[in-house]
Amino acid sequence: MKKQSKKQIEKAIVEVSNNEAPKMKGRPVNMNSARQQRLAELAAKREAGLLKKGRPVVEGSARQQRLAEQEARKAANGGVAKRGRPKMIKVEEQSAELK
Protein backbone atom coordinates (compact mmCIF):
# COMPACT_ATOMS: atom_id res chain seq x y z
CA MET A 1 0.00 0.00 0.00
CA LYS A 2 1.08 3.56 -0.59
CA LYS A 3 1.94 5.67 2.35
CA GLN A 4 -0.25 8.71 2.66
CA SER A 5 0.97 11.89 4.19
CA LYS A 6 -0.68 13.24 7.28
CA LYS A 7 -2.08 16.18 5.29
CA GLN A 8 -3.74 13.89 2.73
CA ILE A 9 -5.39 11.84 5.47
CA GLU A 10 -6.64 14.97 7.25
CA LYS A 11 -7.98 16.34 3.95
CA ALA A 12 -9.85 13.08 3.26
CA ILE A 13 -11.36 13.11 6.75
CA VAL A 14 -12.50 16.72 6.31
CA GLU A 15 -14.12 15.90 2.95
CA VAL A 16 -15.98 12.94 4.41
CA SER A 17 -17.10 14.91 7.44
CA ASN A 18 -18.43 17.73 5.25
CA ASN A 19 -20.54 15.21 3.30
CA GLU A 20 -19.45 16.76 0.04
CA ALA A 21 -20.62 14.92 -3.05
CA PRO A 22 -17.76 13.75 -5.23
CA LYS A 23 -17.25 15.78 -8.37
CA MET A 24 -18.67 14.32 -11.56
CA LYS A 25 -16.08 13.06 -13.98
CA GLY A 26 -16.22 13.48 -17.74
CA ARG A 27 -18.07 15.86 -19.98
CA PRO A 28 -21.34 17.25 -18.61
CA VAL A 29 -24.58 16.22 -20.33
CA ASN A 30 -26.70 18.96 -21.84
CA MET A 31 -30.28 17.71 -21.48
CA ASN A 32 -31.51 20.33 -23.99
CA SER A 33 -29.26 19.11 -26.81
CA ALA A 34 -30.81 17.58 -29.90
CA ARG A 35 -29.18 14.21 -29.22
CA GLN A 36 -30.46 13.99 -25.64
CA GLN A 37 -33.97 14.97 -26.76
CA ARG A 38 -33.88 12.29 -29.47
CA LEU A 39 -32.68 9.66 -26.98
CA ALA A 40 -35.45 10.63 -24.54
CA GLU A 41 -38.02 10.40 -27.34
CA LEU A 42 -36.75 6.94 -28.35
CA ALA A 43 -36.88 5.75 -24.72
CA ALA A 44 -40.48 6.96 -24.42
CA LYS A 45 -41.45 5.17 -27.64
CA ARG A 46 -39.68 1.99 -26.47
CA GLU A 47 -41.66 2.00 -23.21
CA ALA A 48 -44.93 2.58 -25.07
CA GLY A 49 -44.16 -0.19 -27.58
CA LEU A 50 -44.26 2.17 -30.54
CA LEU A 51 -40.61 1.88 -31.52
CA LYS A 52 -40.29 0.27 -34.93
CA LYS A 53 -36.89 -0.93 -36.04
CA GLY A 54 -35.70 -2.13 -39.40
CA ARG A 55 -37.34 -2.29 -42.76
CA PRO A 56 -41.12 -2.79 -42.87
CA VAL A 57 -42.52 -6.13 -44.11
CA VAL A 58 -44.30 -6.08 -47.47
CA GLU A 59 -47.08 -8.66 -47.40
CA GLY A 60 -47.36 -10.72 -50.59
CA SER A 61 -43.73 -10.24 -51.60
CA ALA A 62 -41.71 -13.12 -53.01
CA ARG A 63 -39.76 -13.43 -49.77
CA GLN A 64 -42.91 -13.55 -47.66
CA GLN A 65 -44.36 -16.27 -49.92
CA ARG A 66 -41.12 -18.26 -49.63
CA LEU A 67 -41.17 -17.92 -45.83
CA ALA A 68 -44.83 -19.00 -45.71
CA GLU A 69 -44.01 -22.10 -47.78
CA GLN A 70 -41.11 -22.88 -45.47
CA GLU A 71 -43.39 -22.59 -42.41
CA ALA A 72 -45.92 -24.91 -44.08
CA ARG A 73 -43.19 -27.51 -44.73
CA LYS A 74 -42.00 -27.12 -41.17
CA ALA A 75 -45.51 -27.75 -39.82
CA ALA A 76 -45.94 -30.78 -42.10
CA ASN A 77 -42.66 -32.36 -40.93
CA GLY A 78 -43.32 -32.01 -37.22
CA GLY A 79 -41.43 -28.77 -36.63
CA VAL A 80 -38.40 -29.46 -38.83
CA ALA A 81 -37.98 -27.67 -42.15
CA LYS A 82 -35.72 -29.59 -44.49
CA ARG A 83 -33.60 -27.25 -46.55
CA GLY A 84 -31.06 -27.58 -49.29
CA ARG A 85 -29.79 -30.65 -51.09
CA PRO A 86 -30.78 -34.01 -49.60
CA LYS A 87 -28.13 -36.14 -47.96
CA MET A 88 -26.32 -38.57 -50.19
CA ILE A 89 -26.73 -42.16 -49.11
CA LYS A 90 -23.29 -43.68 -48.77
CA VAL A 91 -22.87 -47.22 -49.97
CA GLU A 92 -20.02 -49.00 -48.32
CA GLU A 93 -18.23 -51.46 -50.53
CA GLN A 94 -16.34 -54.31 -49.02
CA SER A 95 -12.90 -54.38 -50.44
CA ALA A 96 -11.24 -57.71 -51.09
CA GLU A 97 -8.13 -58.08 -49.04
CA LEU A 98 -5.06 -59.18 -50.94
CA LYS A 99 -2.66 -61.65 -49.36
C-alpha positions as CSV (number, residue, x, y, z in Angstrom):
1,M,0.0,0.0,0.0
2,K,1.1,3.6,-0.6
3,K,1.9,5.7,2.4
4,Q,-0.3,8.7,2.7
5,S,1.0,11.9,4.2
6,K,-0.7,13.2,7.3
7,K,-2.1,16.2,5.3
8,Q,-3.7,13.9,2.7
9,I,-5.4,11.8,5.5
10,E,-6.6,15.0,7.3
11,K,-8.0,16.3,4.0
12,A,-9.8,13.1,3.3
13,I,-11.4,13.1,6.7
14,V,-12.5,16.7,6.3
15,E,-14.1,15.9,2.9
16,V,-16.0,12.9,4.4
17,S,-17.1,14.9,7.4
18,N,-18.4,17.7,5.3
19,N,-20.5,15.2,3.3
20,E,-19.5,16.8,0.0
21,A,-20.6,14.9,-3.0
22,P,-17.8,13.8,-5.2
23,K,-17.2,15.8,-8.4
24,M,-18.7,14.3,-11.6
25,K,-16.1,13.1,-14.0
26,G,-16.2,13.5,-17.7
27,R,-18.1,15.9,-20.0
28,P,-21.3,17.2,-18.6
29,V,-24.6,16.2,-20.3
30,N,-26.7,19.0,-21.8
31,M,-30.3,17.7,-21.5
32,N,-31.5,20.3,-24.0
33,S,-29.3,19.1,-26.8
34,A,-30.8,17.6,-29.9
35,R,-29.2,14.2,-29.2
36,Q,-30.5,14.0,-25.6
37,Q,-34.0,15.0,-26.8
38,R,-33.9,12.3,-29.5
39,L,-32.7,9.7,-27.0
40,A,-35.5,10.6,-24.5
41,E,-38.0,10.4,-27.3
42,L,-36.8,6.9,-28.3
43,A,-36.9,5.7,-24.7
44,A,-40.5,7.0,-24.4
45,K,-41.4,5.2,-27.6
46,R,-39.7,2.0,-26.5
47,E,-41.7,2.0,-23.2
48,A,-44.9,2.6,-25.1
49,G,-44.2,-0.2,-27.6
50,L,-44.3,2.2,-30.5
51,L,-40.6,1.9,-31.5
52,K,-40.3,0.3,-34.9
53,K,-36.9,-0.9,-36.0
54,G,-35.7,-2.1,-39.4
55,R,-37.3,-2.3,-42.8
56,P,-41.1,-2.8,-42.9
57,V,-42.5,-6.1,-44.1
58,V,-44.3,-6.1,-47.5
59,E,-47.1,-8.7,-47.4
60,G,-47.4,-10.7,-50.6
61,S,-43.7,-10.2,-51.6
62,A,-41.7,-13.1,-53.0
63,R,-39.8,-13.4,-49.8
64,Q,-42.9,-13.6,-47.7
65,Q,-44.4,-16.3,-49.9
66,R,-41.1,-18.3,-49.6
67,L,-41.2,-17.9,-45.8
68,A,-44.8,-19.0,-45.7
69,E,-44.0,-22.1,-47.8
70,Q,-41.1,-22.9,-45.5
71,E,-43.4,-22.6,-42.4
72,A,-45.9,-24.9,-44.1
73,R,-43.2,-27.5,-44.7
74,K,-42.0,-27.1,-41.2
75,A,-45.5,-27.7,-39.8
76,A,-45.9,-30.8,-42.1
77,N,-42.7,-32.4,-40.9
78,G,-43.3,-32.0,-37.2
79,G,-41.4,-28.8,-36.6
80,V,-38.4,-29.5,-38.8
81,A,-38.0,-27.7,-42.1
82,K,-35.7,-29.6,-44.5
83,R,-33.6,-27.3,-46.6
84,G,-31.1,-27.6,-49.3
85,R,-29.8,-30.7,-51.1
86,P,-30.8,-34.0,-49.6
87,K,-28.1,-36.1,-48.0
88,M,-26.3,-38.6,-50.2
89,I,-26.7,-42.2,-49.1
90,K,-23.3,-43.7,-48.8
91,V,-22.9,-47.2,-50.0
92,E,-20.0,-49.0,-48.3
93,E,-18.2,-51.5,-50.5
94,Q,-16.3,-54.3,-49.0
95,S,-12.9,-54.4,-50.4
96,A,-11.2,-57.7,-51.1
97,E,-8.1,-58.1,-49.0
98,L,-5.1,-59.2,-50.9
99,K,-2.7,-61.6,-49.4
